[in-house]
Amino acid sequence: MTWTNITFEPGVWKDDSPLKAQGYYIDADKIRFVNGLPETIYGWERASASPLLGLCRGLFTWQDNARSAYAALGTHLRLYAMDQDGAVTEITPATGYDRQSIGFATSLGSATVTVTGWTHGLALDQKFKFENASVAAVGGVTLDGVYTVLTVEGAASLTFTAAETASSSAGPTAARVDITTYLAPGQADGLGGLGFGTGGYGSGGYGGGASSYALYPRTWAFDQWGQNLLGSPRGDGLYEWAPNFSTSDPVTNGSFSSAAGWSVGAGWSVGGGAAAGSAGTSASLEQNIVLQPGAWHLMTLNLTVDAGSLAVISGGGTIGTGLTATGNYRRAFYAGGGSTQLQLLKDPAFAGTVHDVSVYVLTTACPVPNAPTQIGSMFVTAERMVVACGSNLDGAFDALQVDWSDAEDHQAWTPTSANLAGGYTLPAGGRIVRGLRGARENVIWTTDALWSMRFNGNPNTVYDFTEMGRGCGLIGPNAAAQIAGVWYWMTPTGAFYAYGGTLPQLLFCTLARDVRDHLAWVQQDKIYASRVTGKNYAEVWWFDPDLRDGNECSRYVVYDTIRGTWSCGRFDRSAYDDGAVFEHPLAADTNGRVWFHEKGFTQDGGPRAWFVTSAFNAQGDGQLVVNGVRPDADDLQGGYAIAFTSKIRGAKGTSQRSYPALGVTASTGERSVRVKGEQVSFTISGNAAPSYWRQGALAMDILVNSSRR
């Protein structure tokens, strides 16, 4: 016997024929290459029992001031926060408050309620809330709760599903009701119709209107503002959430059953469940309250106005404009926190009553005042300025406009001589795809170019913008990741680049053509990149939608930044974050489940499948005969199998033969086989729980015959 050690170059090579790639592996799944040898990645397990509604296309992790870990997960339908215990809470931004008289109709035995007479402006699957209805129920269905648009019947009509079925057919019955509307859903899929191919390079060219964002799947940009979260769904505004999951009312005696808790100024009288103001003097009702630091609050009150105006003031700042009409008012406001004074200040002409005053900490995200209402993407600089990449701050949306807030004030966006807010329009580059904060500079990608954005300390310009290279734009807003100060990304042409502060460098990729040829180009904005680091490896993973599987992210490619090698595989992950905030990386799959990765050796406690396939080996015109295998693996957990495939070429074509797999365990010493062919390939695979394999000194008994058989 002639035992030969089997060695291959590290990495997977798919961009040539299986014979031309001789000496490499040609396919793999759940395999990485460490120190030149293939090994399985680590396992994954559920991080939360609560699934997400919608497809997650934004994942960000951070810590609050107490160093508690959180994750933000933005889907095309909702926004969520997950705490370090895996509890998921919906924090979808509330975008509007109103009170209207609308009609409700029910049908006996049905949970579907029809709403009429409400010019709602809502979309399918959008969330809204009814409360404080003047009519308790219609047809046995209570008009209080959070609902989702089931169908849009018209501009003033929709249906929703109630929590109970109707006990009778009723309505339409008119009822006045408080309404809260939440962020409208985004697209689940790219709709194409622009640019290179069907939705690729150059989509939504220079100056493309914000309406073009309806062609893209909704993606999210996140960053941290102190302990708060900032988030922006592509093509929408800027929202903020403070880590609050419960609320309470710091106002004492908001119903004014007596004067307790309030300082009553001249011209006010309290009693009978209301505070009455009379004309003749300017005076206030006052109370000291304690607000949550750095959080958004909701002020509510019921008001009747016979004349004049009432102002609501917190900490010396007026909440909204003066109240001049009878109504139920709800207004969100930001508070620095701590003890502050709540004032209800009437002007001299005011005559009316106020009751049911309350101030609640909001547990949902809130729109940030004065920020652009249409943003391509956003990030926070090291100087604590919020940057909008693609903006409508000056009116019309400009896909190449960069605007930023004042330092330490994310609500100050108008440039003045007293602040550092400002803006800059990139002179060329298609449209901005994404901007991100780097280790030494900020970077902005357009569809064609890479730009550097560096702070210069000059209050007149604030930042210097330098074009670092063209023909190296970004394929999608989440297709870039950073390791050790170097950015890695995928371009609209399917190439891979790196940038570490000098010039963008094209990466030689043994999988680029395979990725490009099978990419679902209309869905390229779904591509999601993340760093994945551990002992002896520092990788960038790109999850991509593959035409062979459908519209969602189903496969991945991996670049080992230490050794410059590539691997690939199959994974239904739509978002991934290795921010080192949680103990393990977090990922979301296309079914809305959240996972810890690089943890253990199983798939959520069950078996996990993996494999690696070698290229075909040939020796001149001779025939290879494999008579035996001596497997070797390090730290093996679970068994695995080795299966051979051979090919013989002849005048009538190529015949291929697959051989039965050889089972291997930790105690296997040698296995006999009889494999013949001009070309021979093998696959090593496993599917066990637990399962781990790292190739050792694999050896085979190989004979080369000079004659053909």
N, C-alpha and C positions, 0 to 999 in steps of 0.2 A: 504493500500500500504506500501511496505517496500523499502524505498529508500536507495540505497547503493552507496557510493562514489567509483568510478572506478579509481583505481590507478595501474600503471604498473612500473616496473623497467625501468630506462632510457636505451635507446639503442635498436638496432635491433639484434635479434638472429635468424640466419638462419641455423646454423650447427646442429640442431636437428629437430625432427618432430614438426609440428605446435602445437601439444598437449604437448609434452615434454617441449617446450619453454614457457609453461604457466606462466603468470606473466610478459612477455616481449612483445614487438612488433616483428613481424616476417617479415615485409617488409615495405618499405617506399620509397618515392621519393621527393626530394627537402625539406627534413625535417632534422633539427638538434635538439639536446637535450641541453637545457640550464637550469641550476639549477634543473635538474631532469625531466623537462617537455618538450614534443615535441613542436616545433614551425616551421613555414616555414622559409626557407632561404630568403634572400632579392632578389630583382629582378636583371635583366640584360638588358642592352641596347647597341646598336651598338656604338662602339668607333670610327669607321671610315667607310666612304662610299666606300672605295676602297678595293676590295677583293684581297687576296694574290693568286699568282700562285703557286700551289703545296700544300703539306701537312705540316703544321707548326709543327716542333718538337724541337723548341728552342725559348724561350721567356725570354728576360732580359730587365730590366729597369734601367736607371741611369740618372744622371744630368750632364750638362756641367758646365763650370766655372761660368756662369751667372745664374746657378740654373734652367735652362730650362730643362724640362723633355723629355726623349726620351725612345723609346722601340725598341729593336732589335728583329726581327722575322725571324727565319731561317726555310725555307721549304726545301723539298727534291729537289726543282728546283732552287730556288732563295734566295737572302738575302734582307731584307727590313729594313728600319728605319721609325718609326712613331714619329712625334713630338707631343707636348702637345695639339695641336689643332686637332689632328686626321688625319693630312695629311701623307699619306704613300708614301715613295720614295724608288725605288729599288736601292740598293747599292751592287749588286752582284759583287764580286771581278773580276777585269780585270786581267787575268793571262798571257796574251801574246800579243805582238805587232809585226807586220810583214808588209812587202810590197811585193806583188808577182804579177806576170802576170798569170792570170787564165782565163778560158773560161766561158762565159755566154750564155745560150740558152733559148729562150722563144717560147711559142706557142700562136697563135692568140686567143684572148678572155680568156686566162688563166692567173692567177696571180702567177702560179708556175714557178719558175726559176730554171734551172738546172745548176749547177756549175761543171766544169771539170778541170782537170789539177792542182788540189790543194790537196796536201797531208795534209789533215786538222786535222785528229786525233780527230774529234768532235763526239759527241753522240747525239742521238735523244733528242730533246727539249733543246739542248744547245744553248746559245745565242752568237751571234757574230755581229760585226759591220763592214760595208764597208764605206769608205769615200775617197775623193780625187782621184776618178777613172780617168784614162786617157781617158776613153770613157764615155761621159755623160749619154748615155742610150743605151739599147739594146732592139729592138722591142718595143720601147716606154716606157720601164721600166727603171727608174732612178736607178743607181747603188750607192745609198747613203742612209744609214739608218741602224737601228738595226733590226736584223732578228733572227729567231729561226729555228733550223734544223728541217725540215719537214720529210725527209727521208734520210737515209745514203745509197747511191747507191754503194759505194765502198770506198777503202782507199783514192781515189783521186777524189771522186765525191759525191755530195749531192744535195738536193733540198731545197728550202725555199719559203715562200709565200711573195710576194712583196706587197707594199701598193696599187698598181694599177694593172689593167689587161693589158696584152700586146696588142698593136695595130697591131702587125704583128708577124708572126713566123720568128725568126731570130737566127743566131748563129750556132754553138758556135763562139762567137766573143771574141777575146782576149783583155783584159784590165788590166793595172797595177792599183792596188788598195791597199790602206792602210787597214789593217785588225786588228781588236781588237778581241781577244777571251776572253770569260768569263768562270767562274768556271763551270766545267762539272756537270750535274745533278747527284744526288744520287738515291739509291733505294727508291721506294715508300713503298715497303713491305719487310718483312723478307722472305728469301727464304728457311730457315731451312736447314736440312741435317747434322746438327752437334749435338753432345752431347746428354744430357738427353732428352728422348722423341723425339720430333721433334723440336729441336732448343732451348731447355731450359738449364738446369744446365750444366755448363762446356763447353759451346760452344766456339770454337776457342781456344783450350788449349794452354799450355805454348809454347811461341815462335811462335804462329800462325802468318803467314805472313800477310802483309797488304792486300793482295788480298782477304783474308777472309772477309774483311769489305764489299765486294760486296754482302755478304749474309745478311747483316743487313740493315734495313731501315736507311736512313740518319738522324742522330741527330746532334744537334749543342751544343757546349760548348761556353759560353760567359763570359766575365768579363770586368772590367773597367780598363783603363790605363790612369790616369789623367782624362781628359774630353773625351778621345777617347774610342772607342769600340774595344776590341779584340774578335775575333771569330774564331772557328775552327770546320769545319764539320768533323765528325768522319772519321778517316782514311786519312785525307788530311792535309794541312799545316795550318799555322797561318796567319791570315789576320787582318788588322787594318783599322778603318775608323774614320776620324775626322768629327765632325758634320757640314758638309758643303753641302748645297743643290744647290748652284749656284757658278759660276766660272767667273773669269776675267783674262786678260793677263796683268801682270805688265810690260812687255817689251815694251819699246818705240821704234817704227820704226823698227820692226823685219824684214821688207822687204828691209831695207837698200836703200830706195829711195834717201836718202842723209845721211850725217854724223850725223844728229841730234839724240841726245840721246846716242851716243856711243863715247867712248874714243878710238881712232884709233892708234894702235901701229905701229912701223916701219915694213915695209914689207906687210902692208895691204893697200888697196885702196877701197873706197866705191863709188858706183854709179851704175846707171842702174838697180836698184833693187837687187843688190848683193854686197857682200864684197869679194874682190879677194885677195888671199894671194899668195906671190911669195917666192920662195926658197931663202935662204941665211941668215935668222935670225930667232930667236925664239921670238915671240911677240904675243900680244893678242889684241882682241877686248873686251872692258870692258863696263859694265853699272851697276849702282846701282839700284837694284829692291827691292821691299818690298814683302816678302812671308808671307803666312798665318801661324801663330804659330802652331807648332805641327801637321802639315798637310802634306799629300802626294801631290806632284806636278808632272805634266807631262811636260817634256821638249821635244820640237819638233823642227826639222830643216831639211832643204834640203841641200844636200852636193854633190859637185862634187870633186873628188880627182884625181889629175894627179900624185902626189907623196907625200910621207910623211904621217904625222898623225896629227889629230886635237883632242884636249882634251876639254871637256866641264866641267867647274868648277863652283860650287856654294858655296859661303861662305868658300872657301879654300879647299873644298872636291871635288874630281873628280866624275862626274856622269858616272858610268860605265867605260869601257875600252876606249882606244883611237880609233878614227874613222879613218879608213884607206881605206875605199871603198866608191864609189859613192852610194848614197841612200837617202831615206827619213827616218830619225831617230826619234824614240819616246822612251823616257826612263823615268820611274817613279823614283822619289827620295823623301826622307823624309827631311823635313826642320824644324829646330827649330823655325823659324819664325823671323820676323822683317826685318830690312834693311840689305841687303847682296849684295855682288858683284857677278855678272854673268860674267864669262870670257870664251872666245873662244880662246884657246891658241894653236898656231901652233908650231910644232917643226921646226928646221932649214930647213928640207928637204921638208916641206909642200908646195905644189902648188895646188891651186884649188879655188873653190868659195863656199860661204855659203849664204843662204837666207831663208826667212820665219822662223825666229827664234821666238819661243813663249814659255811661261811657264804658265801652267794653274793649278789652284787648282783642284785636282781630287775629284769628288763627289761619287766615288765608293770606295769600300774597296780595299786594296792593300796587296800583299804578304809581310810579314815581312822578311827582309834579314837575313840569317844565322840561322834562326830557323829551327827546324826539318820540313821536308816536308811531313811526315806521323806521325800523332798524334792521339792517342786514345781519349783523352780529355785534357783540359787545364784549369788552373785557375791562379790567381794572388795572391801571398801571402801578408801578412801584411808588409813584408819587401820589397815589390815592386819587386818581382822576378816572372817571368812567368814560370810556371811549366807545362811540357808536361808529361802526364801519358800514357805510351806506346809511344815509340819514335824510330826514325831511325837516330838520330843525328850521331851515329857512323857508319852508313852505312846500314846494314840490320835492318829491323824493329824488335823490341823486345817488345812483349806484356806486359812484366813485368819491362821494363826499365822506370825509372823516371829521367828526365833531367830538369835542370832549368837554367835560364839566370842569368846574373849578376844583382846585385841590381841597380835599377833605369836605367837599360839599357836593353831593351827587344830585342836588336839586337846583344848583346854579349853573345854567348852561349859556346864558347870554353874556358874551364877552364885555367887560368893562375895564377901565384903567385900574380898578382895585382888585381884579381877580385874574386867574390864569385860564379861564375858559376860552376856548377858541375852536378853530376849524381849519381844514386844508382840503383842497380838491386834488386828488391824484390826476396828473395830466393825461395818463393813458393806462391801458391795461384791461379793457373790457368792462368788467364789473368787479367789485370787491366780493370775495367769497368768504374770507374769515380774517380776523385779526386776533392775535394772542400775545400775552405777556411772556417774554423770554427771560433768560438768566441775566443778560446784560443789555438787552434792547427789546423793543416790541417789534413784532413782524406782522406784515399785512400781505396776504396773497390776493391777487386778482385772478381772473381766469387765464391770464397770460404771464403775469410777472410776480416777482417777490420784492417787497419794499421793506426797508428798515425805517423804524420810527424811534428816534432817540431824543431824550429830554436834553435841552440845551441851557436851561436856566434863564433864557432871555424872555422877559414878560411880553415882548412884542410878538414873538414867534412860538415860544414854548417848546416846540418839537422840530427837529430836522427830519425831513423825509428824503430817503435816498433809494433810488431804484437799484437793486442788487443783481437783477438778471431778468431776461425775458425768455419766453418759451418754457417757463417752469412754473406755471400757475398751479392752482389747487383744484382738484376734481370735485370736491364736495366740502362743506363747511366743517365736517368732523374727520377729515382724512389726513390730519397731521398730528404728530406726537413728538415730544421732546425727551431726550435722555442726555443727562450730563451736559446741558447747555447746547446740544446739537438738535436741530429740527430735522425730522424725516417726514416725507409726504409723498402722495401720489398725485400725478398731474392729470389734466384732462385728456392726454393722449395715452394714459396707462403706464407712463414711465415713473420711476421712483427717484427721488432726489434727497440730498442732505445739505444742510446749511449750518455752519458753526460760527458765523460772524465775518467771513471773508467773501467767498463767492459760492453760489449754489453748485453742488457737484452731482452729476448724474451717477446713480448707483448701477453697477452691472448686476442684472437680475436674471437668474436662470428660469424664472417663472413668468416673466413679463408678458410674453406673447400668449401664453395659456390664459392668464388672467384677462388680458385685453380681448381675446377672441371669444370668451364666454361671459363677459360682463354684461349684465342687463343695463344697457346704456341709458335708457330712460330713467332708471332708478339709481344713477351714479351718486346722487346726493345722499343716499343711505350709507355709503361707505363710512366705516367707523374705525379710527385708528386709536391705539393705546400703547403705551409702554408696558412691558411685563418684565420685571426684574427679579432676580433671585441670586443665590450663591452660584457663581461661575457663569451666569448668563444675564444679558441685558438685551432684550428683544423689543422690536416694534411689531405689533400685530395689526393687520388690516382685515376687517370683516367686510365681505362684499356680497352683493346680490348676484347670483349666477343664473344665467338663462336656463341651464340644465335643470334647475330646481324650482324656478318661479321668480317672484318679484322681491322676495325678502332676502336679507343677509343669510347665507347658508354655508359659505365657505370662507376660508381665510388664507392669507399668506403671512409668513413670519420672516423678518430680517434680523439676524444675529449681528448686532452692532459691534461685537468684540472681534468676530472672525470673518464677517462679511458673507456668511452663508445664508441660504434660504430654505424654508420648509413650507408645508401647506397642509390643508386638511379640511374637514367639514365641521361646522358649528353654526347653529341658528342663534347667533348673538347679534342684537341690533345696537347695543351700547356696551361700553366697557370702561372701567376706570381703575387704574392702579396708582391712586394718589397717596398711598401709604398712610391714610388716615385710619381706615379699618385695618385689622390684622391681615386680611387677605383682600385681593382685588375683588371688585364687584362687577357683575355683568347682568344685563337683562336679555332675556330671550324673546323670540317673536310671538310668544304666547303670553307675554306679560309677567313671567316669573322672574324673580331676582335671585342671583346665585353668588355664593362665594367661590372663587377660583383659586387654583394652586393650593388646594387644601385636601390632605389625605390622599387615598389611592383608589377611591370609588367614584361612581356617579350617583351621588346622593344616597350612598349606602348599598347600591346595587352594582352589577358588573358594568364595566366600561370597555368599549371596543377600541382597538388601535391596530395600526399596521405600518410596515415600511416595506417597499418593493424595490429590489435592485434593478439596474439596467440589465439588458441581455449581454452576456459575456460570450465572446467568440475568440477562437485561436486559429487564425489563418483559414485554410480550407479544410482543416481537420474537424473531426467530430469529438465533442466533449462527452465523457462518460463520468458521471458522479456516482461513486459506489458507497459513500458513507459520509456522515456528518458528525462532528464533535461540537455540540453547542456549548456556548459559554456565556454567562450573563452575570451581572453584578447586582447584588441586593434584590434578587428576584422575588416578587410576590405574585402568586398565581401562576398557573402554567401558561404556555404559549405553544404556537405551532409553526413549523417550517414547511412551506409548500413550494414545489418546483414547477416551472413551466419550460418546455423546450420547443424549439422551432427547427424545421428542416426545409430548405429551399430546393425546389426542383423545377424542371421545365414546365410542369403543370401548375406551378404556384408554390405557396408556402403552407405547410401543414403545421399545426400547433397542437401540443399535447400537454394537458395538466395532470399532475400526479397527486395521489392522495397525500394529505397533510400528515406530517410526523408530529405527534404530541411530545412535548418537552416539559419536564419538571426540573426542580432543583437537583434531583438525584440522577437525572439522565446523564449517562456517560458517553454513549456512542450509539448512533442509529444507522442501520444499513438501508441503502436506497439503490435504485437502479434507474438513473436518469440518462437519456441519450438525446443528443441533438447537436446541430451546428451552433446553435445559440441556446444559452441556458440562463434563466432568471429565477430568483426565489423571492418569496414573500414571508416575512416573519410577522405574526399577528397574535393578538390575545383578546380575550373577552371574559374577564373574571372579576371577582370582588373579594379581597383587594387585588389590584393589578399594578405591578411596576416592573419595568425591564430596562436594563442598560446593556448594550452589546459589549461583550468581552472579546476574548481571543477566539472567535469563530474559526473553525478549521473544517476542510472538506477533503475527502479522498477523490482526486480528479485525475483522470487519464485522458490524454489527447491522442486519438487515433488519426493517422494520416489518411486512411481510406474512408470513403463515404459508405454509409449503409442505409 
